[in-house]
Amino acid sequence: MVKVQDVEHRLIRNLSKCYRRRVGLAQAILGFPDMIILDEPSVGLDPKQIIEMRDLIRKLAENHTVILSSHILTEIREVCDYILIISKGKLVAQDTLENLEKMIGFHDVIELETSASEEEIHRILGRIPGVCAMQMRVKGEKCTYVQVKVTGDKSSQNNRKVREEIFCEFAKEKKTLYSLSAPETSLEEAFMKLTQNDNIERNMQIEESLVKDRQVKDGRVKESRPGEKQIGVETRKCEMNTEGGKEDEGGL
């Protein structure tokens, strides 16, 4: 599995860093443990070795729970199915990559490219209730980029509703829309937002509320009533989780 047969007759101290890590993994999985913990497995490796290490981690994840601790966010994106973000020793968020990016998304912004003139854009967007502001930039011949600020509920549902209205209004005017979308949030942006000092306590409250809702829904914890005491323990097995970070820094 770890592909160390071609160096089986060499001393470990004479092996490259990548092969030494492979030997360490081989030693770790000899007893076929349920869980394997890896700390920064790709640090110091060249591009070819990084790809090989990722493939090895994916293969291990087929039969083991793999916990990967890393500050390299591209590594997290490539190999992890479920993510835990820790800042200053506190868990501030946990979810799949897709849900984390959606949760921190720019739901009050819409971007579009159109063939309409500035005057036509102002007229069309001006009659849509959900639009409160806009910025325009000419990108080329008969192509204008527009960033629209959405008012009201800052949710993905409201953003989608306003986009539908924008599409319908441009269609009525028979003006071409080259693109119409909400800006995507990267894992890096989500990490920075979640680990800002002002957001940590609020994120923890949201996370605690979500965990409690899941517990009540699954029947693991009964919903508490006034005057009642409640003790609940949640145990879960998460495929390829990530955690880490120093006491005074944010980390994945």
N, C-alpha and C positions, 0 to 999 in steps of 0.2 A: 504493500500500500504506500509506504513512504519512499520507496525506490532508492534504497541505499546499497543494493547488491553489488553495484560496480565499484564500491569503495570498501567492501567488507574486510579486506585484508590490510587496510591502513589504520594507523592510530588515530583516535578521535581528535587529538590535539593538532594533528596535521591536516585536518579537513577544513574546507571553507566554512564560512559562517552559515551558509544555507544548509550544507550537509550536517553540520553540528546540530542545527535546529531539527533537521529530519531525524537524527539519531535520538534527540530528546523526545520528540513526538513518538517515535517507535517505543521508547522506554515507557512513556506515559500510557500507551494503549495496550501494553502487554496483558494487563489484567482485564481488558475490555470494560473500562469504567463507563458508567452512565453519563458522566459529565467530564468535559475536558476544558480547562481554562487556559487561554493563550493571552499573553501580555505583549503587545506591540510585535506581532510575529513577522512583519515585513520590514522593520527598521534595519537599515544597513544592507539591504539586498539590492541587486541590480534588477533592471526591468524584467529580464527573462526569469530570474529567480522569484520575483514578486508574483508573476503569473502562475508559476508552478506552485507557489505556496497557496495562492487563492484556490487553485484546483484541488489541492490536497485538503484544504479546510472544507470545501464543499463536499468532498468525498467522505470526510470524517462525519459531517453533519447528517449523512444518510443513516447512520447507526448510533450516533451519540448526540447529546446536547452539547453544543460548543458555545462557550462564553468567550467573546473576543473583547479585550480591553485595548482601546487605541484612541489617539488624538488625530490620527490620519483619517479625515472624513471621507476621502475617496475610497479608502479601504473598507470603511463601514458600509458605504453605498453599494460596493461591489459584492460583498459576501454575506451581509446580515439580513435576516428576515424580520427581526424585531429589535427595537432600539430602546435603550434606557439612557437618559441624559442626566448626569450628576454634576452639580455645581456646589462647591464649598461643602462637600460631604452630604448634600441633600439631594434626593431624587426629585427632579423638577418636571420630568416628562417621561412617558413610556408609551410606545405604540409602534405600529409598522411605519416604515419610511414614508409610504404614500400618505398615511393619515397625519403624520407629523407635519409634512409639507402643506397639506390642506388646512390643518389647524392654524398655522402661522401665515397662511396665504394673504396676499394683498386683495381682500375681497371688496375694498372700496375703490378699486381702480380698474378701468377697462382700457385696453389698447386696440386701436384699429388703424388700418391703412385704406385709403379710398381715393378714387379718381375725382371726387367732388372738389369744387373750389372752396376757399375759406368762407366766403359768403354763404354758400350752400350748406356747408357743414354747420355754421352757426345757426342757420334757419332750421335745419333738420333736428339737430340735437337740442335746440332751444325749446322745442315743443314736447320733449320727453320729460316727465315729472321726476324721474330718478337721477337726472343729470344736474349737478350743481356747479361744475366748473370744467374747463377744458384747456389744454395746451396743444398747439399745433406746430409742426415742423415739416417743411417741404423736403421730401426725400429724393425726388427726381421728377422727370417730366410726367405730368398727370398722376402724381402719387404724393399724397400728403399723409404724414403720420400724426395721429391724434391720441392724446392721453386724456381720458375722461375720468373725472372724480364723481363717484356715486354717493348719493345722500341716502339717509335712512339706515335700515338694518345692515350692519356689516357682516353679512353671512354670504356663503357661496350661493345659496338659493336666491337671495335678492340680486346678487351680481348676475346670475344667469337670467333672471327675469328682465333686468335692464338691457342685457345684451340682446335678448329676443326682441324687445321693443326697438332697439337701435336697428337691428337687421330689417324689421318690418318697415320702418320709416324710410330707410335708404332704398328698400325695394319699391316702395310706393313712388319715390322720386326717380326710379330707374337709374340710380347711381351705383357704380361698382364698388363693392367692398372686397379688397384683396385679402384682408385678414381681420378677424374680430375675436379677441380673447382676453382672458384675465391673466396678468403676469404670474408666472410660476415662481414658487419659492424654493430655493435650493436648500440642501441640508445645512450648508454653511450659514445661510441666513436664519434658518430655524434655530440653529445652535446659538448664534449670537443673541437672538431675541430672547430665548429661553434662559440664558445665563446672565442677562443683565441684572444687576443688583435690585433694581426697582421691580422686576418682574418675578423674581424667585418665589416670594411668599404668595403672590397671586396665582402663579402656576401650580404651586403645591396645593393650594385650596381647591383649584379646579381638578387636579389629579385625584385628591382625596375624595372629592364628590363623585367623580367618575367611577372610582374603585368601589365606593359604597353602593352606587346604583347597580353596578355589575353583580355585587354580592347579593343584594336584595332580589334582583331579577333571577339569579341562579338558585336562590333559596339557601345559600350558605349562611346568610345572616338575616334575621328577621328585622323588619323596619321598627326602629325604636319608638316608643310612645313616652309621653311625659311621665316622669317618676320611675321609669324602668331603667335598669342597668343592662348594658349589652357588651358582650365580649365576642369578638369575631377574629378568626385567623384565616387568612387566604394563602393557599399554597398553589403555586403555579409553575409549570415547566415551560420555559420560553426557548424556542429554537434560536440559536445564534444571537444571544443578547450581547449588549456591549455596556461596559461601565468602566470608570476610571477617574482620573483627575486628582490633583493635589488638594490639600486643605484650603489653599487660598487661590485656586484657579478653577476655571470651568473645565469639564472633561467629558469625554464619551466613554 
